[in-house]
């Protein structure tokens, strides 16, 4: 099977990104979205891998064409006001430092314009990364599903909780050593 991604305007009924899974043996295309089910767990894993490869390829393709620039203080104020001082990802009140999050990721070709930004907590923006819509929705769905397993203390949930706790401890110790938090302009 081969993944084909079409980013042209109006490519899907919703006007967003449309992805297809092509079965080479029959040369048929199937539109995929994060609401679809898969024939097997391995088909699901392949879909996630293909989404990642597509995103990475697009990022590499655009790497040398992108120019980053900072928002002015007035542009940051305009972005902050769009959500009434709330993080557009989690909905929480922004009380301290925040980042201007690209709606369409800059690293994937999103424009540097006030219209393409919304305010986000640094941690929320960091976890959102530069995923495209379908991939991000799968991540959310997996997170909600796994959280249920953790809360109900299934075997999978207990294993996941332990593995995640270990991961977070390692991540936290690395951040203290390298202070990887990007600087936020103060206006």
NORSUL-V877777 format. One record per pair of residues at least 4 apart in sequence whose C-alpha atoms are under 6 Angstrom apart, sorted by the first residue. I is the first residue (numbers start at 1). J is the second residue. D is the distance in whole Angstrom. If there is no record, write none. Layout:
i=I j=J d=D
i=I j=J d=D
//
This chain:
i=1 j=22 d=5
i=1 j=23 d=5
i=1 j=24 d=6
i=2 j=21 d=6
i=2 j=22 d=5
i=3 j=20 d=6
i=3 j=21 d=5
i=4 j=19 d=6
i=4 j=20 d=5
i=5 j=19 d=5
i=6 j=18 d=6
i=7 j=17 d=5
i=10 j=15 d=4
i=12 j=18 d=6
i=19 j=31 d=6
i=19 j=32 d=6
i=20 j=29 d=6
i=20 j=30 d=5
i=20 j=31 d=4
i=20 j=32 d=6
i=21 j=29 d=6
i=21 j=30 d=5
i=22 j=28 d=6
i=22 j=29 d=5
i=23 j=27 d=6
i=23 j=28 d=6
i=34 j=134 d=6
i=34 j=138 d=6
i=38 j=44 d=6
i=53 j=57 d=6
i=59 j=63 d=6
i=59 j=107 d=6
i=59 j=108 d=5
i=71 j=75 d=6
i=73 j=187 d=5
i=79 j=118 d=6
i=80 j=85 d=6
i=80 j=119 d=5
i=81 j=85 d=6
i=85 j=94 d=6
i=86 j=91 d=6
i=86 j=92 d=5
i=86 j=93 d=4
i=86 j=94 d=5
i=87 j=91 d=5
i=87 j=92 d=5
i=87 j=119 d=5
i=87 j=120 d=4
i=87 j=121 d=6
i=88 j=120 d=6
i=98 j=120 d=6
i=98 j=121 d=5
i=98 j=122 d=6
i=99 j=119 d=6
i=99 j=120 d=5
i=99 j=122 d=6
i=100 j=117 d=6
i=100 j=118 d=6
i=100 j=119 d=5
i=101 j=117 d=5
i=101 j=118 d=5
i=101 j=119 d=6
i=102 j=116 d=5
i=102 j=117 d=5
i=103 j=116 d=5
i=103 j=117 d=6
i=104 j=110 d=5
i=105 j=110 d=5
i=105 j=130 d=5
i=106 j=110 d=4
i=120 j=125 d=6
i=131 j=135 d=6
i=131 j=136 d=6
i=142 j=146 d=6
i=143 j=147 d=6
i=149 j=153 d=6
i=149 j=154 d=5
i=149 j=157 d=4
i=150 j=157 d=4
i=150 j=158 d=6
i=153 j=157 d=5
i=153 j=158 d=6
i=157 j=161 d=6
i=160 j=164 d=6
i=161 j=165 d=6
i=168 j=172 d=6
i=175 j=179 d=5
i=175 j=180 d=6
//
